[in-house]
Amino acid sequence: MYLASASTGTTVAGFSNGTSATSSSGFENPSDVVVDSNGNIYVADLYNSRVQFWSNGASYGITIAGSGK
């Protein structure tokens, strides 16, 4: 995440080193991201066949749609 006019960002979902994973904290080819008005994050995780939900401030996501691999 990058705040307006910031020169550095913060990882808010997934791994900062870009590693893919099937765990609740990782993704494998995330294809879409939505942030709602409460700051919650929804990620379509294409190769894991799921949608992960990250509540605002959470350190891990939960699967809300799909079955995973």
HELIX and SHEET records of a PDB file:
HELIX    1   1 LEU A   46  ASN A   48  5                                   3    
SHEET    1   A 4 PRO A  30  VAL A  35  0                                        
SHEET    2   A 4 ILE A  41  ASP A  45 -1                                        
SHEET    3   A 4 ARG A  50  TRP A  54 -1                                        
SHEET    4   A 4 ILE A  62  GLY A  66 -1                                        
END                                                                             
